[in-house]
Amino acid sequence: MRLSATFLLCVGLMCAPLQAQFKPIGSTKPLLENSVAKIVTAIEDEIYDYKQEQSFFNIGSTGAIGVPTKVSLFIEKSVSDRNIGWVLYKDMPHGEVLRRFIIQYDGLVVLFGDPELDFPAQQPDTKTVYLEDEAVCRFKSTALKTVLTVDPNVSSQRIAEAESRQMQRVHYSFRLDQSGKDKK
């Protein structure tokens, strides 16, 4: 029994930051309208770079195989004084995720969290299944709603652009890393 209580206390302490993660630290400022397209591009780039475009066939506006689909995206309307904000969207095959982003001074948007780690519960950038439903609903109801488009037949030019921007953002491209391994 003592082990169970200790375990629950530890789990509770690990999840406590998730309760407060919607609250920015420090002062905030409104999200600029031109930043929305950059956030959408960052997410689409990551999807294409990680070869996830085929995973969206049952998600979004069409749900049809081989057809571009529109996926809802919710962006917090303000960012911290360091240009950090929150975005919530379906990131297949992971599911719905809540992630931080930062708008760099050059305008490039970088997403926090690593898709290769599958957005674990212990991280602030996580799947919404680990969060309280009320908090997720509240976030969606107050956030700016827009869409991202995932094309399962994405062009090689668009993939190359995504790889290039990912290298700028995080100095890593999953596709380029995988193609390098294929050549060895």
N, C-alpha and C positions, 0 to 999 in steps of 0.2 A: 504494500500500500504506500509506503514511504517513497519508493522508487517512482510510482505513478504520479504522486504529488510533485515530486522534484521534476519529473519529465514535463508535466503540464506547466509548471512554472517556467521552465526553460523555453518551451514552445511559445508560451504567452509573451515572454520577453523578446523573443525573436520576431514575433508578429506585431508587437507594439508599434514599431516604426511604420508599419503599413497603415495603421489607423490614421496617422498624422501626415502621411505623405502628400496629401493634396494641398497642404498649407505651405506656401513658399516661405523661406526664411528671409527676413529683411524686407526691404521695401519692394514694391512692385510697380510696373508701368504697363500701359496697354500694349497688346501685341499689335505690331504694325501690319496693315493689310497686305503689303507686299511680301511679308514673311510667310503667309499661309501657303502660297505656291511653292516656296522653297522647302517648307516642311513636307508637303505632299511629294515633291521630287525626291527628297531624301529617303522617304519610306519606299517609294516605287523603286528607286535605285537599289536599295537593300534587297527588296524582293527579287528583282532581276539578277542581282549579283549572286544571291544565294540559290538561284535556280528554283524559286518557289512559285513561279508563274503558273505552273500546271496544277498547283494545290488549291487554286481558288475556283475550280469549276462548279462547285455546289454552293458558292458563297456570293453574296451581292445581288445586283439587280437582274442579271440574266440567269445565272446558274447553269448555263448551257456549256457543254464541252466545246472547246475551240473558239469561243466567242469572248471578246473583251468584256469584263465585268466591272461595275462600279461598286465600291465598298465604302460604307459610311466611315467617317473619320471625325473625331471630336477633339478639338484643340482648346485648351484653357485660354481664356480671353486676355490674360495678363501674363507677363513674364517677370522674373526677379530682376533686380538691378544688375545682375550678371548675365541677363538674357537667357535664363533657363526657364523652361516651361514644361507642360505636360501634354501628352497626346494619347488618345485611346482609340484603338482600331483592331480589326480582325487581321491577324498575321498568321496565315495558314502555313504549315500545319500546326502551329503552336496554339492557336485559338485567339481569343480576345486578350490584348495586352495593354497595359498602361506603362508608358515610357516617358522618360525625361528627354528633352532635346535642348541643345544650346545653339543659339544663333551667333556665329562668330563675327568678329568685326568686319570681315570681308564679305559677309552675307551668307556664307556657306553654313548649312544646318547639319549638325552632327547629332545622331541619336545615341542615347545611353543604352546600356544593356547589350548582351551578346546573344544573337539567335542560336549560336552553337551550344550555349549553356541552357537553352530551352526556358529562359525566364523563370528561374526558381522562386519559391515563396520567400526565401531569405533575402532577396534583393529588392531594392525599391522599384526597379524596372521589372515588372512581373505580370503574370497572367491574372486577369480579373477574377478568375475562379477562387483565388486566394484572398480576395478582398470582400468586405461587407457589401452585400447587394445594395443597401441604401446609399452607401457612399458612391458606388458606381453610378447608380441612377441619378443622384444629385449632380455628379460631375457631368454626365451627359446632358442633363436638363439646363445647366448653366454654361456649357461650353459652346464654342462656335462649331457648327456642323458643316462639313463639306464632304467631298468624296475623293477617293483616289481610284485610278483605273488600272486594272491589271489585264494585260493582253497576253494570252497563252501563246500567241504567234508573234511575240515581240521581235522586232527587226534586229539584225546584227549590229546596225549602227546605234540603236538605242541601248543595246547591251554594252557596247564599247564605251558609250557616254557614261553609263552607270558605273562600269569598272573604273574609268578615269576619275570620276568624282569620289568614288569610294576610296581610291588611293589617296586623294587629297584629304578626305575626311579622317580616315582612320589608318592610313598607310598600309592597307590590306584590301585585297579583293579575293573573295572566295573563288570566283570563276578563274581568275588568273592563276591563283594558287593551284587549283585543280588541273588547269591546262598544263601547268609546269610539271606536275606529277605525271601526267599522261605522256609527256615527251621523254621522261627518264626511262 
